[in-house]
Amino acid sequence: MHLIRDNDGKYGPKFVAVAEGAEINVVTIPPRSPNLNPICERFLKSVRHECLDHVIILDEQHLRRAIKQYVSYFNASRPHQGTAQRIPGEGDGDRPLCSGGRVVATPILGGLHHDYRRAA
């Protein structure tokens, strides 16, 4: 397993020792090079702006639960620009969008976001 990280000072020798003790290979990207890890950088930005900036985290368990819910929403409900505003895994982009039927909204993260689907 690999951990790709930047050169932030919070990743000191103790952090590296713990990671290596867990048999994780720590790979450090060069300074001022977020473009070397763009998918992670973009995902973390989404988590911060769409979730953590709007939730008061009470403890570690609450943080884990909020991130787990957000990741589920991100991967299964949220439209993505890179897929022509379609939801990942929803199929090919040539299929026309359904235009009939009632829309049902399911609240995510206590209503911070919603998953909108056509009722069956």
Biopython code that builds the backbone (N, CA, C, O; Angstrom):
import numpy as np
from Bio.PDB.StructureBuilder import StructureBuilder

atoms = [
    (1, "MET", "N", (0.844, -1.159, 0.000)),
    (1, "MET", "CA", (0.000, 0.000, 0.000)),
    (1, "MET", "C", (0.901, 1.237, 0.000)),
    (1, "MET", "O", (1.977, 1.243, 0.597)),
    (2, "HIS", "N", (0.427, 2.290, -0.691)),
    (2, "HIS", "CA", (1.193, 3.532, -0.791)),
    (2, "HIS", "C", (0.383, 4.696, -0.229)),
    (2, "HIS", "O", (-0.845, 4.709, -0.314)),
    (3, "LEU", "N", (1.075, 5.660, 0.338)),
    (3, "LEU", "CA", (0.475, 6.906, 0.782)),
    (3, "LEU", "C", (1.222, 8.020, 0.070)),
    (3, "LEU", "O", (2.402, 8.251, 0.330)),
    (4, "ILE", "N", (0.528, 8.712, -0.834)),
    (4, "ILE", "CA", (1.137, 9.833, -1.545)),
    (4, "ILE", "C", (0.805, 11.087, -0.754)),
    (4, "ILE", "O", (-0.360, 11.348, -0.456)),
    (5, "ARG", "N", (1.832, 11.867, -0.412)),
    (5, "ARG", "CA", (1.614, 13.059, 0.412)),
    (5, "ARG", "C", (2.462, 14.211, -0.080)),
    (5, "ARG", "O", (3.413, 14.029, -0.841)),
    (6, "ASP", "N", (2.098, 15.406, 0.372)),
    (6, "ASP", "CA", (2.902, 16.575, 0.039)),
    (6, "ASP", "C", (3.947, 16.791, 1.125)),
    (6, "ASP", "O", (4.156, 15.918, 1.968)),
    (7, "ASN", "N", (4.603, 17.942, 1.111)),
    (7, "ASN", "CA", (5.694, 18.219, 2.053)),
    (7, "ASN", "C", (5.253, 19.047, 3.251)),
    (7, "ASN", "O", (6.080, 19.718, 3.869)),
    (8, "ASP", "N", (3.994, 19.014, 3.585)),
    (8, "ASP", "CA", (3.486, 19.769, 4.722)),
    (8, "ASP", "C", (4.225, 19.365, 5.994)),
    (8, "ASP", "O", (4.531, 18.190, 6.196)),
    (9, "GLY", "N", (4.508, 20.338, 6.845)),
    (9, "GLY", "CA", (5.235, 20.089, 8.085)),
    (9, "GLY", "C", (4.508, 19.184, 9.064)),
    (9, "GLY", "O", (5.131, 18.615, 9.961)),
    (10, "LYS", "N", (3.190, 19.041, 8.904)),
    (10, "LYS", "CA", (2.450, 18.168, 9.822)),
    (10, "LYS", "C", (2.799, 16.701, 9.625)),
    (10, "LYS", "O", (2.498, 15.871, 10.483)),
    (11, "TYR", "N", (3.431, 16.373, 8.504)),
    (11, "TYR", "CA", (3.884, 14.997, 8.272)),
    (11, "TYR", "C", (5.330, 14.870, 8.742)),
    (11, "TYR", "O", (6.246, 14.795, 7.924)),
    (12, "GLY", "N", (5.529, 14.847, 10.022)),
    (12, "GLY", "CA", (6.869, 14.751, 10.596)),
    (12, "GLY", "C", (7.367, 13.320, 10.657)),
    (12, "GLY", "O", (6.719, 12.408, 10.143)),
    (13, "PRO", "N", (8.518, 13.120, 11.285)),
    (13, "PRO", "CA", (9.108, 11.779, 11.385)),
    (13, "PRO", "C", (8.207, 10.777, 12.109)),
    (13, "PRO", "O", (8.218, 9.591, 11.780)),
    (14, "LYS", "N", (7.432, 11.238, 13.085)),
    (14, "LYS", "CA", (6.536, 10.320, 13.802)),
    (14, "LYS", "C", (5.447, 9.789, 12.869)),
    (14, "LYS", "O", (5.098, 8.610, 12.914)),
    (15, "PHE", "N", (4.918, 10.673, 12.025)),
    (15, "PHE", "CA", (3.891, 10.264, 11.065)),
    (15, "PHE", "C", (4.440, 9.195, 10.122)),
    (15, "PHE", "O", (3.801, 8.169, 9.888)),
    (16, "VAL", "N", (5.622, 9.449, 9.591)),
    (16, "VAL", "CA", (6.252, 8.497, 8.670)),
    (16, "VAL", "C", (6.526, 7.176, 9.380)),
    (16, "VAL", "O", (6.314, 6.109, 8.804)),
    (17, "ALA", "N", (6.994, 7.238, 10.623)),
    (17, "ALA", "CA", (7.293, 6.013, 11.378)),
    (17, "ALA", "C", (6.031, 5.177, 11.594)),
    (17, "ALA", "O", (6.067, 3.954, 11.462)),
    (18, "VAL", "N", (4.919, 5.832, 11.923)),
    (18, "VAL", "CA", (3.663, 5.107, 12.125)),
    (18, "VAL", "C", (3.200, 4.475, 10.811)),
    (18, "VAL", "O", (2.784, 3.317, 10.787)),
    (19, "ALA", "N", (3.272, 5.238, 9.723)),
    (19, "ALA", "CA", (2.852, 4.706, 8.420)),
    (19, "ALA", "C", (3.709, 3.520, 8.011)),
    (19, "ALA", "O", (3.189, 2.490, 7.580)),
    (20, "GLU", "N", (5.012, 3.664, 8.144)),
    (20, "GLU", "CA", (5.905, 2.569, 7.764)),
    (20, "GLU", "C", (5.738, 1.374, 8.697)),
    (20, "GLU", "O", (5.903, 0.232, 8.270)),
    (21, "GLY", "N", (5.413, 1.622, 9.964)),
    (21, "GLY", "CA", (5.140, 0.537, 10.905)),
    (21, "GLY", "C", (3.903, -0.256, 10.509)),
    (21, "GLY", "O", (3.777, -1.432, 10.850)),
    (22, "ALA", "N", (2.990, 0.392, 9.785)),
    (22, "ALA", "CA", (1.788, -0.276, 9.285)),
    (22, "ALA", "C", (2.013, -0.815, 7.870)),
    (22, "ALA", "O", (1.063, -1.161, 7.167)),
    (23, "GLU", "N", (3.270, -0.881, 7.469)),
    (23, "GLU", "CA", (3.678, -1.389, 6.154)),
    (23, "GLU", "C", (3.084, -0.572, 5.010)),
    (23, "GLU", "O", (2.664, -1.117, 3.989)),
    (24, "ILE", "N", (3.057, 0.749, 5.204)),
    (24, "ILE", "CA", (2.597, 1.670, 4.166)),
    (24, "ILE", "C", (3.814, 2.409, 3.631)),
    (24, "ILE", "O", (4.558, 3.023, 4.395)),
    (25, "ASN", "N", (4.013, 2.349, 2.328)),
    (25, "ASN", "CA", (5.125, 3.041, 1.683)),
    (25, "ASN", "C", (4.740, 4.508, 1.494)),
    (25, "ASN", "O", (3.786, 4.805, 0.775)),
    (26, "VAL", "N", (5.463, 5.424, 2.126)),
    (26, "VAL", "CA", (5.167, 6.851, 2.045)),
    (26, "VAL", "C", (5.919, 7.445, 0.862)),
    (26, "VAL", "O", (7.146, 7.374, 0.798)),
    (27, "VAL", "N", (5.172, 8.037, -0.080)),
    (27, "VAL", "CA", (5.744, 8.671, -1.266)),
    (27, "VAL", "C", (5.481, 10.166, -1.151)),
    (27, "VAL", "O", (4.331, 10.587, -1.020)),
    (28, "THR", "N", (6.538, 10.966, -1.198)),
    (28, "THR", "CA", (6.421, 12.416, -1.062)),
    (28, "THR", "C", (6.521, 13.065, -2.438)),
    (28, "THR", "O", (7.473, 12.816, -3.178)),
    (29, "ILE", "N", (5.529, 13.904, -2.784)),
    (29, "ILE", "CA", (5.592, 14.606, -4.061)),
    (29, "ILE", "C", (6.450, 15.858, -3.888)),
    (29, "ILE", "O", (6.596, 16.349, -2.769)),
    (30, "PRO", "N", (7.019, 16.382, -4.974)),
    (30, "PRO", "CA", (7.862, 17.582, -4.875)),
    (30, "PRO", "C", (7.067, 18.790, -4.370)),
    (30, "PRO", "O", (5.846, 18.836, -4.513)),
    (31, "PRO", "N", (7.763, 19.766, -3.781)),
    (31, "PRO", "CA", (7.091, 20.980, -3.293)),
    (31, "PRO", "C", (6.345, 21.706, -4.417)),
    (31, "PRO", "O", (6.769, 21.693, -5.573)),
    (32, "ARG", "N", (5.234, 22.333, -4.055)),
    (32, "ARG", "CA", (4.412, 23.122, -4.976)),
    (32, "ARG", "C", (4.024, 22.341, -6.231)),
    (32, "ARG", "O", (4.110, 22.861, -7.344)),
    (33, "SER", "N", (3.597, 21.090, -6.046)),
    (33, "SER", "CA", (3.222, 20.236, -7.182)),
    (33, "SER", "C", (1.891, 19.516, -6.953)),
    (33, "SER", "O", (1.842, 18.292, -7.071)),
    (34, "PRO", "N", (0.816, 20.233, -6.632)),
    (34, "PRO", "CA", (-0.458, 19.540, -6.414)),
    (34, "PRO", "C", (-0.956, 18.848, -7.678)),
    (34, "PRO", "O", (-1.801, 17.954, -7.615)),
    (35, "ASN", "N", (-0.422, 19.271, -8.836)),
    (35, "ASN", "CA", (-0.823, 18.642, -10.091)),
    (35, "ASN", "C", (-0.351, 17.191, -10.200)),
    (35, "ASN", "O", (-0.791, 16.468, -11.094)),
    (36, "LEU", "N", (0.535, 16.759, -9.307)),
    (36, "LEU", "CA", (0.998, 15.376, -9.327)),
    (36, "LEU", "C", (0.035, 14.443, -8.596)),
    (36, "LEU", "O", (0.186, 13.223, -8.647)),
    (37, "ASN", "N", (-0.938, 15.014, -7.927)),
    (37, "ASN", "CA", (-1.937, 14.214, -7.213)),
    (37, "ASN", "C", (-3.316, 14.877, -7.379)),
    (37, "ASN", "O", (-4.002, 15.129, -6.389)),
    (38, "PRO", "N", (-3.724, 15.162, -8.632)),
    (38, "PRO", "CA", (-4.905, 16.009, -8.849)),
    (38, "PRO", "C", (-6.229, 15.395, -8.423)),
    (38, "PRO", "O", (-7.112, 16.112, -7.952)),
    (39, "ILE", "N", (-6.388, 14.092, -8.575)),
    (39, "ILE", "CA", (-7.667, 13.473, -8.217)),
    (39, "ILE", "C", (-7.905, 13.592, -6.719)),
    (39, "ILE", "O", (-9.008, 13.917, -6.282)),
    (40, "CYS", "N", (-6.876, 13.330, -5.944)),
    (40, "CYS", "CA", (-6.986, 13.445, -4.489)),
    (40, "CYS", "C", (-7.233, 14.896, -4.085)),
    (40, "CYS", "O", (-8.083, 15.171, -3.238)),
    (41, "GLU", "N", (-6.487, 15.831, -4.696)),
    (41, "GLU", "CA", (-6.653, 17.249, -4.364)),
    (41, "GLU", "C", (-8.089, 17.700, -4.641)),
    (41, "GLU", "O", (-8.683, 18.408, -3.828)),
    (42, "ARG", "N", (-8.644, 17.297, -5.779)),
    (42, "ARG", "CA", (-10.003, 17.707, -6.137)),
    (42, "ARG", "C", (-11.035, 17.075, -5.206)),
    (42, "ARG", "O", (-11.990, 17.735, -4.796)),
    (43, "PHE", "N", (-10.844, 15.799, -4.872)),
    (43, "PHE", "CA", (-11.784, 15.138, -3.966)),
    (43, "PHE", "C", (-11.757, 15.801, -2.589)),
    (43, "PHE", "O", (-12.810, 16.057, -2.005)),
    (44, "LEU", "N", (-10.560, 16.080, -2.067)),
    (44, "LEU", "CA", (-10.460, 16.719, -0.751)),
    (44, "LEU", "C", (-11.107, 18.099, -0.754)),
    (44, "LEU", "O", (-11.731, 18.499, 0.229)),
    (45, "LYS", "N", (-10.957, 18.829, -1.867)),
    (45, "LYS", "CA", (-11.606, 20.135, -1.979)),
    (45, "LYS", "C", (-13.128, 19.968, -1.925)),
    (45, "LYS", "O", (-13.820, 20.739, -1.259)),
    (46, "SER", "N", (-13.643, 18.955, -2.630)),
    (46, "SER", "CA", (-15.087, 18.696, -2.612)),
    (46, "SER", "C", (-15.564, 18.341, -1.207)),
    (46, "SER", "O", (-16.590, 18.850, -0.756)),
    (47, "VAL", "N", (-14.832, 17.472, -0.515)),
    (47, "VAL", "CA", (-15.216, 17.080, 0.850)),
    (47, "VAL", "C", (-15.264, 18.304, 1.755)),
    (47, "VAL", "O", (-16.210, 18.476, 2.524)),
    (48, "ARG", "N", (-14.244, 19.152, 1.663)),
    (48, "ARG", "CA", (-14.202, 20.342, 2.516)),
    (48, "ARG", "C", (-15.358, 21.286, 2.212)),
    (48, "ARG", "O", (-16.101, 21.676, 3.112)),
    (49, "HIS", "N", (-15.509, 21.658, 0.925)),
    (49, "HIS", "CA", (-16.485, 22.684, 0.551)),
    (49, "HIS", "C", (-17.932, 22.201, 0.606)),
    (49, "HIS", "O", (-18.829, 22.981, 0.923)),
    (50, "GLU", "N", (-18.169, 20.928, 0.303)),
    (50, "GLU", "CA", (-19.541, 20.440, 0.226)),
    (50, "GLU", "C", (-20.002, 19.709, 1.482)),
    (50, "GLU", "O", (-21.183, 19.389, 1.614)),
    (51, "CYS", "N", (-19.080, 19.441, 2.405)),
    (51, "CYS", "CA", (-19.461, 18.688, 3.605)),
    (51, "CYS", "C", (-18.919, 19.348, 4.870)),
    (51, "CYS", "O", (-19.683, 19.904, 5.659)),
    (52, "LEU", "N", (-17.620, 19.288, 5.060)),
    (52, "LEU", "CA", (-17.035, 19.671, 6.349)),
    (52, "LEU", "C", (-17.185, 21.150, 6.693)),
    (52, "LEU", "O", (-17.216, 21.506, 7.871)),
    (53, "ASP", "N", (-17.278, 22.025, 5.674)),
    (53, "ASP", "CA", (-17.480, 23.449, 5.955)),
    (53, "ASP", "C", (-18.881, 23.736, 6.496)),
    (53, "ASP", "O", (-19.139, 24.835, 6.989)),
    (54, "HIS", "N", (-19.788, 22.761, 6.411)),
    (54, "HIS", "CA", (-21.184, 22.974, 6.793)),
    (54, "HIS", "C", (-21.644, 22.114, 7.966)),
    (54, "HIS", "O", (-22.807, 22.178, 8.365)),
    (55, "VAL", "N", (-20.747, 21.318, 8.513)),
    (55, "VAL", "CA", (-21.105, 20.395, 9.589)),
    (55, "VAL", "C", (-20.219, 20.667, 10.800)),
    (55, "VAL", "O", (-19.004, 20.804, 10.660)),
    (56, "ILE", "N", (-20.808, 20.747, 11.971)),
    (56, "ILE", "CA", (-20.026, 20.867, 13.200)),
    (56, "ILE", "C", (-19.710, 19.450, 13.659)),
    (56, "ILE", "O", (-20.601, 18.698, 14.053)),
    (57, "ILE", "N", (-18.440, 19.101, 13.602)),
    (57, "ILE", "CA", (-18.002, 17.748, 13.941)),
    (57, "ILE", "C", (-17.847, 17.648, 15.454)),
    (57, "ILE", "O", (-17.161, 18.462, 16.072)),
    (58, "LEU", "N", (-18.489, 16.643, 16.044)),
    (58, "LEU", "CA", (-18.479, 16.483, 17.495)),
    (58, "LEU", "C", (-17.337, 15.613, 18.002)),
    (58, "LEU", "O", (-16.778, 15.880, 19.066)),
    (59, "ASP", "N", (-16.988, 14.580, 17.253)),
    (59, "ASP", "CA", (-15.900, 13.689, 17.655)),
    (59, "ASP", "C", (-15.451, 12.891, 16.432)),
    (59, "ASP", "O", (-15.984, 13.068, 15.337)),
    (60, "GLU", "N", (-14.473, 12.017, 16.626)),
    (60, "GLU", "CA", (-13.929, 11.256, 15.503)),
    (60, "GLU", "C", (-14.990, 10.364, 14.865)),
    (60, "GLU", "O", (-15.044, 10.246, 13.641)),
    (61, "GLN", "N", (-15.826, 9.742, 15.675)),
    (61, "GLN", "CA", (-16.873, 8.865, 15.141)),
    (61, "GLN", "C", (-17.844, 9.657, 14.261)),
    (61, "GLN", "O", (-18.265, 9.177, 13.208)),
    (62, "HIS", "N", (-18.194, 10.859, 14.691)),
    (62, "HIS", "CA", (-19.076, 11.722, 13.908)),
    (62, "HIS", "C", (-18.406, 12.118, 12.597)),
    (62, "HIS", "O", (-19.053, 12.126, 11.550)),
    (63, "LEU", "N", (-17.115, 12.447, 12.644)),
    (63, "LEU", "CA", (-16.362, 12.788, 11.439)),
    (63, "LEU", "C", (-16.375, 11.625, 10.451)),
    (63, "LEU", "O", (-16.641, 11.813, 9.264)),
    (64, "ARG", "N", (-16.087, 10.429, 10.946)),
    (64, "ARG", "CA", (-16.072, 9.246, 10.075)),
    (64, "ARG", "C", (-17.450, 8.997, 9.449)),
    (64, "ARG", "O", (-17.543, 8.674, 8.265)),
    (65, "ARG", "N", (-18.503, 9.144, 10.230)),
    (65, "ARG", "CA", (-19.859, 8.923, 9.731)),
    (65, "ARG", "C", (-20.215, 9.963, 8.659)),
    (65, "ARG", "O", (-20.785, 9.618, 7.624)),
    (66, "ALA", "N", (-19.877, 11.233, 8.909)),
    (66, "ALA", "CA", (-20.174, 12.292, 7.938)),
    (66, "ALA", "C", (-19.414, 12.061, 6.635)),
    (66, "ALA", "O", (-19.983, 12.204, 5.552)),
    (67, "ILE", "N", (-18.140, 11.706, 6.731)),
    (67, "ILE", "CA", (-17.351, 11.470, 5.516)),
    (67, "ILE", "C", (-17.860, 10.240, 4.777)),
    (67, "ILE", "O", (-17.912, 10.235, 3.548)),
    (68, "LYS", "N", (-18.235, 9.203, 5.508)),
    (68, "LYS", "CA", (-18.769, 7.991, 4.867)),
    (68, "LYS", "C", (-20.052, 8.316, 4.095)),
    (68, "LYS", "O", (-20.224, 7.858, 2.965)),
    (69, "GLN", "N", (-20.945, 9.096, 4.692)),
    (69, "GLN", "CA", (-22.178, 9.491, 4.009)),
    (69, "GLN", "C", (-21.864, 10.352, 2.790)),
    (69, "GLN", "O", (-22.472, 10.184, 1.732)),
    (70, "TYR", "N", (-20.909, 11.278, 2.939)),
    (70, "TYR", "CA", (-20.560, 12.145, 1.816)),
    (70, "TYR", "C", (-19.944, 11.337, 0.673)),
    (70, "TYR", "O", (-20.271, 11.569, -0.491)),
    (71, "VAL", "N", (-19.061, 10.397, 0.991)),
    (71, "VAL", "CA", (-18.425, 9.574, -0.045)),
    (71, "VAL", "C", (-19.484, 8.771, -0.796)),
    (71, "VAL", "O", (-19.417, 8.652, -2.019)),
    (72, "SER", "N", (-20.452, 8.224, -0.081)),
    (72, "SER", "CA", (-21.537, 7.486, -0.724)),
    (72, "SER", "C", (-22.318, 8.408, -1.664)),
    (72, "SER", "O", (-22.622, 8.028, -2.794)),
    (73, "TYR", "N", (-22.638, 9.606, -1.203)),
    (73, "TYR", "CA", (-23.325, 10.602, -2.029)),
    (73, "TYR", "C", (-22.469, 10.983, -3.232)),
    (73, "TYR", "O", (-22.970, 11.045, -4.355)),
    (74, "PHE", "N", (-21.191, 11.236, -3.007)),
    (74, "PHE", "CA", (-20.264, 11.655, -4.060)),
    (74, "PHE", "C", (-20.187, 10.609, -5.164)),
    (74, "PHE", "O", (-20.182, 10.954, -6.346)),
    (75, "ASN", "N", (-20.126, 9.331, -4.788)),
    (75, "ASN", "CA", (-19.938, 8.260, -5.764)),
    (75, "ASN", "C", (-21.227, 7.742, -6.389)),
    (75, "ASN", "O", (-21.186, 7.168, -7.477)),
    (76, "ALA", "N", (-22.368, 7.927, -5.735)),
    (76, "ALA", "CA", (-23.593, 7.309, -6.239)),
    (76, "ALA", "C", (-24.714, 8.288, -6.582)),
    (76, "ALA", "O", (-25.692, 7.890, -7.216)),
    (77, "SER", "N", (-24.602, 9.546, -6.187)),
    (77, "SER", "CA", (-25.721, 10.468, -6.385)),
    (77, "SER", "C", (-25.331, 11.793, -7.023)),
    (77, "SER", "O", (-26.139, 12.392, -7.732)),
    (78, "ARG", "N", (-24.142, 12.252, -6.793)),
    (78, "ARG", "CA", (-23.728, 13.583, -7.203)),
    (78, "ARG", "C", (-23.294, 13.596, -8.668)),
    (78, "ARG", "O", (-22.462, 12.780, -9.065)),
    (79, "PRO", "N", (-23.847, 14.516, -9.490)),
    (79, "PRO", "CA", (-23.390, 14.624, -10.877)),
    (79, "PRO", "C", (-21.939, 15.109, -10.930)),
    (79, "PRO", "O", (-21.505, 15.883, -10.077)),
    (80, "HIS", "N", (-21.200, 14.653, -11.930)),
    (80, "HIS", "CA", (-19.793, 15.021, -12.080)),
    (80, "HIS", "C", (-19.580, 15.706, -13.425)),
    (80, "HIS", "O", (-20.102, 15.251, -14.443)),
    (81, "GLN", "N", (-18.811, 16.806, -13.434)),
    (81, "GLN", "CA", (-18.544, 17.537, -14.667)),
    (81, "GLN", "C", (-17.829, 16.669, -15.697)),
    (81, "GLN", "O", (-18.105, 16.774, -16.892)),
    (82, "GLY", "N", (-16.920, 15.817, -15.249)),
    (82, "GLY", "CA", (-16.145, 14.983, -16.170)),
    (82, "GLY", "C", (-16.969, 13.928, -16.873)),
    (82, "GLY", "O", (-16.483, 13.297, -17.812)),
    (83, "THR", "N", (-18.207, 13.717, -16.443)),
    (83, "THR", "CA", (-19.083, 12.723, -17.077)),
    (83, "THR", "C", (-20.340, 13.404, -17.615)),
    (83, "THR", "O", (-21.427, 12.827, -17.583)),
    (84, "ALA", "N", (-20.186, 14.628, -18.108)),
    (84, "ALA", "CA", (-21.292, 15.393, -18.702)),
    (84, "ALA", "C", (-22.467, 15.531, -17.730)),
    (84, "ALA", "O", (-23.626, 15.379, -18.116)),
    (85, "GLN", "N", (-22.154, 15.817, -16.478)),
    (85, "GLN", "CA", (-23.135, 16.009, -15.401)),
    (85, "GLN", "C", (-23.956, 14.752, -15.114)),
    (85, "GLN", "O", (-25.057, 14.835, -14.570)),
    (86, "ARG", "N", (-23.427, 13.614, -15.475)),
    (86, "ARG", "CA", (-24.088, 12.349, -15.142)),
    (86, "ARG", "C", (-23.496, 11.813, -13.844)),
    (86, "ARG", "O", (-22.443, 12.259, -13.387)),
    (87, "ILE", "N", (-24.195, 10.852, -13.267)),
    (87, "ILE", "CA", (-23.748, 10.233, -12.024)),
    (87, "ILE", "C", (-22.826, 9.071, -12.364)),
    (87, "ILE", "O", (-23.148, 8.283, -13.253)),
    (88, "PRO", "N", (-21.685, 8.938, -11.683)),
    (88, "PRO", "CA", (-20.771, 7.824, -11.976)),
    (88, "PRO", "C", (-21.492, 6.478, -11.894)),
    (88, "PRO", "O", (-22.275, 6.231, -10.977)),
    (89, "GLY", "N", (-21.212, 5.616, -12.869)),
    (89, "GLY", "CA", (-21.774, 4.279, -12.866)),
    (89, "GLY", "C", (-23.219, 4.202, -13.326)),
    (89, "GLY", "O", (-23.838, 3.142, -13.236)),
    (90, "GLU", "N", (-23.769, 5.308, -13.819)),
    (90, "GLU", "CA", (-25.175, 5.282, -14.220)),
    (90, "GLU", "C", (-25.350, 4.755, -15.641)),
    (90, "GLU", "O", (-26.482, 4.630, -16.108)),
    (91, "GLY", "N", (-24.278, 4.447, -16.329)),
    (91, "GLY", "CA", (-24.383, 3.888, -17.673)),
    (91, "GLY", "C", (-23.834, 4.834, -18.713)),
    (91, "GLY", "O", (-23.185, 5.828, -18.389)),
    (92, "ASP", "N", (-24.101, 4.513, -19.970)),
    (92, "ASP", "CA", (-23.527, 5.329, -21.046)),
    (92, "ASP", "C", (-24.222, 6.678, -21.135)),
    (92, "ASP", "O", (-25.378, 6.829, -20.739)),
    (93, "GLY", "N", (-23.503, 7.643, -21.655)),
    (93, "GLY", "CA", (-24.016, 9.000, -21.767)),
    (93, "GLY", "C", (-24.965, 9.194, -22.930)),
    (93, "GLY", "O", (-25.532, 10.277, -23.075)),
    (94, "ASP", "N", (-25.164, 8.170, -23.777)),
    (94, "ASP", "CA", (-26.041, 8.296, -24.932)),
    (94, "ASP", "C", (-27.504, 8.041, -24.579)),
    (94, "ASP", "O", (-28.400, 8.393, -25.347)),
    (95, "ARG", "N", (-27.747, 7.432, -23.425)),
    (95, "ARG", "CA", (-29.109, 7.115, -23.016)),
    (95, "ARG", "C", (-29.839, 8.413, -22.666)),
    (95, "ARG", "O", (-29.315, 9.215, -21.893)),
    (96, "PRO", "N", (-31.042, 8.639, -23.218)),
    (96, "PRO", "CA", (-31.765, 9.867, -22.875)),
    (96, "PRO", "C", (-32.219, 9.843, -21.420)),
    (96, "PRO", "O", (-32.510, 8.788, -20.856)),
    (97, "LEU", "N", (-32.271, 11.030, -20.830)),
    (97, "LEU", "CA", (-32.744, 11.142, -19.455)),
    (97, "LEU", "C", (-34.256, 10.937, -19.420)),
    (97, "LEU", "O", (-34.966, 11.390, -20.317)),
    (98, "CYS", "N", (-34.736, 10.269, -18.409)),
    (98, "CYS", "CA", (-36.167, 10.023, -18.225)),
    (98, "CYS", "C", (-36.841, 11.364, -17.940)),
    (98, "CYS", "O", (-36.355, 12.142, -17.119)),
    (99, "SER", "N", (-37.951, 11.634, -18.610)),
    (99, "SER", "CA", (-38.595, 12.929, -18.411)),
    (99, "SER", "C", (-39.960, 12.829, -17.736)),
    (99, "SER", "O", (-40.575, 13.855, -17.445)),
    (100, "GLY", "N", (-40.444, 11.615, -17.482)),
    (100, "GLY", "CA", (-41.758, 11.480, -16.867)),
    (100, "GLY", "C", (-41.686, 10.870, -15.487)),
    (100, "GLY", "O", (-40.716, 10.197, -15.141)),
    (101, "GLY", "N", (-42.717, 11.108, -14.703)),
    (101, "GLY", "CA", (-42.776, 10.510, -13.376)),
    (101, "GLY", "C", (-42.457, 11.499, -12.274)),
    (101, "GLY", "O", (-41.921, 12.583, -12.506)),
    (102, "ARG", "N", (-42.803, 11.090, -11.078)),
    (102, "ARG", "CA", (-42.609, 11.929, -9.896)),
    (102, "ARG", "C", (-41.153, 11.850, -9.435)),
    (102, "ARG", "O", (-40.545, 10.781, -9.486)),
    (103, "VAL", "N", (-40.599, 12.963, -8.991)),
    (103, "VAL", "CA", (-39.231, 13.017, -8.477)),
    (103, "VAL", "C", (-39.274, 12.888, -6.959)),
    (103, "VAL", "O", (-40.044, 13.575, -6.287)),
    (104, "VAL", "N", (-38.437, 11.999, -6.427)),
    (104, "VAL", "CA", (-38.357, 11.781, -4.983)),
    (104, "VAL", "C", (-36.995, 12.273, -4.508)),
    (104, "VAL", "O", (-35.968, 11.920, -5.088)),
    (105, "ALA", "N", (-36.983, 13.086, -3.457)),
    (105, "ALA", "CA", (-35.738, 13.607, -2.884)),
    (105, "ALA", "C", (-35.421, 12.859, -1.595)),
    (105, "ALA", "O", (-36.258, 12.766, -0.697)),
    (106, "THR", "N", (-34.202, 12.327, -1.513)),
    (106, "THR", "CA", (-33.740, 11.656, -0.298)),
    (106, "THR", "C", (-32.677, 12.534, 0.346)),
    (106, "THR", "O", (-31.653, 12.804, -0.283)),
    (107, "PRO", "N", (-32.886, 12.993, 1.590)),
    (107, "PRO", "CA", (-31.888, 13.855, 2.230)),
    (107, "PRO", "C", (-30.601, 13.099, 2.552)),
    (107, "PRO", "O", (-30.630, 11.942, 2.971)),
    (108, "ILE", "N", (-29.479, 13.773, 2.348)),
    (108, "ILE", "CA", (-28.152, 13.253, 2.663)),
    (108, "ILE", "C", (-27.526, 14.207, 3.677)),
    (108, "ILE", "O", (-27.675, 15.423, 3.555)),
    (109, "LEU", "N", (-26.835, 13.674, 4.667)),
    (109, "LEU", "CA", (-26.183, 14.481, 5.705)),
    (109, "LEU", "C", (-27.174, 15.434, 6.367)),
    (109, "LEU", "O", (-26.911, 16.628, 6.505)),
    (110, "GLY", "N", (-28.310, 14.888, 6.771)),
    (110, "GLY", "CA", (-29.306, 15.688, 7.478)),
    (110, "GLY", "C", (-29.955, 16.759, 6.625)),
    (110, "GLY", "O", (-30.458, 17.747, 7.161)),
    (111, "GLY", "N", (-29.958, 16.587, 5.300)),
    (111, "GLY", "CA", (-30.579, 17.551, 4.405)),
    (111, "GLY", "C", (-29.604, 18.533, 3.788)),
    (111, "GLY", "O", (-30.023, 19.408, 3.030)),
    (112, "LEU", "N", (-28.324, 18.419, 4.082)),
    (112, "LEU", "CA", (-27.327, 19.301, 3.467)),
    (112, "LEU", "C", (-27.325, 19.105, 1.954)),
    (112, "LEU", "O", (-27.223, 20.073, 1.200)),
    (113, "HIS", "N", (-27.437, 17.864, 1.515)),
    (113, "HIS", "CA", (-27.544, 17.513, 0.098)),
    (113, "HIS", "C", (-28.753, 16.605, -0.075)),
    (113, "HIS", "O", (-29.296, 16.089, 0.903)),
    (114, "HIS", "N", (-29.169, 16.414, -1.309)),
    (114, "HIS", "CA", (-30.288, 15.522, -1.608)),
    (114, "HIS", "C", (-29.951, 14.656, -2.809)),
    (114, "HIS", "O", (-29.222, 15.070, -3.710)),
    (115, "ASP", "N", (-30.494, 13.449, -2.804)),
    (115, "ASP", "CA", (-30.390, 12.535, -3.936)),
    (115, "ASP", "C", (-31.754, 12.544, -4.608)),
    (115, "ASP", "O", (-32.738, 12.092, -4.022)),
    (116, "TYR", "N", (-31.821, 13.054, -5.835)),
    (116, "TYR", "CA", (-33.081, 13.149, -6.566)),
    (116, "TYR", "C", (-33.174, 12.001, -7.562)),
    (116, "TYR", "O", (-32.279, 11.809, -8.385)),
    (117, "ARG", "N", (-34.259, 11.240, -7.485)),
    (117, "ARG", "CA", (-34.490, 10.103, -8.388)),
    (117, "ARG", "C", (-35.949, 10.111, -8.820)),
    (117, "ARG", "O", (-36.819, 10.618, -8.113)),
    (118, "ARG", "N", (-36.199, 9.545, -9.988)),
    (118, "ARG", "CA", (-37.572, 9.355, -10.449)),
    (118, "ARG", "C", (-38.189, 8.191, -9.688)),
    (118, "ARG", "O", (-37.547, 7.156, -9.504)),
    (119, "ALA", "N", (-39.422, 8.354, -9.249)),
    (119, "ALA", "CA", (-40.130, 7.273, -8.557)),
    (119, "ALA", "C", (-40.443, 6.173, -9.562)),
    (119, "ALA", "O", (-40.707, 6.445, -10.733)),
    (120, "ALA", "N", (-40.413, 4.943, -9.098)),
    (120, "ALA", "CA", (-40.674, 3.799, -9.995)),
    (120, "ALA", "C", (-42.121, 3.717, -10.385)),
    (120, "ALA", "O", (-42.510, 2.818, -11.132)),
]
sb = StructureBuilder()
sb.init_structure("model")
sb.init_model(0)
sb.init_chain("A")
sb.init_seg("    ")
for serial, (resi, resn, name, xyz) in enumerate(atoms, 1):
    if name == "N":
        sb.init_residue(resn, " ", resi, " ")
    sb.init_atom(name, np.array(xyz, "f"), 0.0, 1.0, " ", f" {name:<3s}", serial, name[0])
structure = sb.get_structure()
